[in-house]
Amino acid sequence: MASQAATALFIREFFSSAEQKFAVVGASTNRSKFGNKVLRCLSSLPGTLSDYHVSIITPPTVTKSILEEAHKNGIRRVWLQPGVESDAALEFAKEKGMQVIAGGPCVLENGIPAAQL
């Protein structure tokens, strides 16, 4: 897990992309649920996928597969919302050199102030 200073830097970078494209992924095992549809449609986002920064709101058991799909599509910055982390997901992200915000900060609580830093 990153230090507070590193997390603050990641938050600033998360919102300072020149393109400022963001995606939110939330998954359900029920294929009729919106989150599951978003998961299955990740590769159909408009534009270049590697331009996206992704906020993930999934059960911890699904998070690693979301990160695998994101990495496969060139997405390097992800924000794991509180409670979605798993050791396997965090290890995968570290191995692949992804920038990860994890360990408690919530985009709704920290995103707006962080974007103004």
C-alpha positions in Angstrom: 0.0 0.0 0.0 1.3 3.5 -0.9 2.2 6.1 1.7 -0.1 9.1 2.3 2.1 11.3 0.1 2.1 8.8 -2.7 -1.6 8.3 -2.4 -2.1 12.1 -2.6 0.1 12.2 -5.7 -1.9 9.4 -7.3 -5.1 11.2 -6.6 -3.8 14.4 -8.2 -2.6 12.4 -11.2 -5.9 10.5 -11.4 -7.8 13.8 -12.1 -5.1 15.6 -14.1 -5.1 13.6 -17.3 -5.0 15.7 -20.4 -8.0 13.7 -21.8 -9.8 13.4 -18.4 -11.6 10.2 -19.4 -13.0 8.2 -16.5 -14.8 4.9 -16.2 -16.5 3.3 -13.2 -16.8 -0.4 -12.9 -19.1 -2.1 -10.5 -19.9 -5.8 -11.0 -22.6 -8.1 -10.0 -22.9 -11.8 -10.7 -26.4 -11.2 -12.0 -26.0 -10.5 -15.7 -29.1 -8.3 -15.8 -27.5 -5.9 -13.3 -25.9 -2.7 -14.6 -22.6 -3.3 -13.0 -22.2 -6.7 -14.6 -23.1 -5.1 -18.0 -20.4 -2.5 -17.5 -17.8 -5.2 -16.7 -18.7 -7.1 -19.9 -18.6 -3.9 -22.0 -15.3 -2.5 -20.6 -13.6 -2.9 -24.0 -16.3 -1.0 -25.8 -15.6 2.4 -24.2 -15.2 5.1 -26.8 -11.7 6.3 -27.7 -8.4 4.8 -26.6 -8.9 2.6 -23.5 -5.4 3.5 -22.2 -6.6 7.1 -21.8 -9.1 6.1 -19.1 -8.7 6.1 -15.4 -11.0 3.6 -13.7 -12.7 3.7 -10.4 -13.6 0.2 -9.3 -16.6 -0.6 -7.1 -16.8 -4.4 -7.1 -16.8 -7.3 -4.6 -13.2 -8.1 -3.6 -13.6 -11.5 -5.3 -14.1 -9.8 -8.7 -11.6 -6.9 -8.4 -8.5 -8.9 -9.7 -10.3 -9.9 -12.9 -11.3 -6.2 -13.4 -7.7 -5.2 -13.0 -6.6 -7.9 -15.4 -9.0 -6.6 -18.0 -7.9 -3.0 -17.4 -4.2 -3.9 -17.7 -4.9 -5.9 -20.9 -6.5 -2.8 -22.3 -3.6 -0.5 -21.3 -5.3 1.2 -18.3 -2.7 2.0 -15.7 -4.5 4.2 -13.2 -7.2 2.7 -11.0 -8.9 3.8 -7.8 -10.1 0.9 -5.7 -13.0 2.2 -3.6 -13.2 1.2 0.1 -13.9 -2.5 0.6 -13.0 -3.7 -2.9 -9.4 -4.6 -2.3 -8.1 -8.1 -2.1 -4.5 -9.3 -1.6 -4.5 -10.9 -5.0 -5.8 -7.8 -6.7 -3.2 -5.5 -5.0 -0.4 -7.9 -5.8 -1.4 -8.1 -9.5 -1.5 -4.4 -9.8 1.9 -4.0 -8.1 3.4 -6.7 -10.4 2.0 -4.9 -13.5 3.2 -1.4 -12.4 -0.3 0.0 -12.2 -0.9 3.1 -10.2 -3.5 2.2 -7.5 -5.3 4.3 -5.0 -6.4 1.9 -2.3 -6.7 1.4 1.4 -9.6 3.7 2.3 -9.8 7.0 0.3 -13.2 7.3 -1.4 -13.5 9.2 -4.7 -16.7 10.9 -3.5 -14.9 12.1 -0.4 -11.5 12.8 -1.8 -11.9 13.4 -5.5 -13.1 17.0 -5.6 -10.5 18.4 -3.2 -7.8 16.3 -4.7 -8.6 17.5 -8.2 -8.0 21.1 -7.0 -4.5 20.4 -5.5 
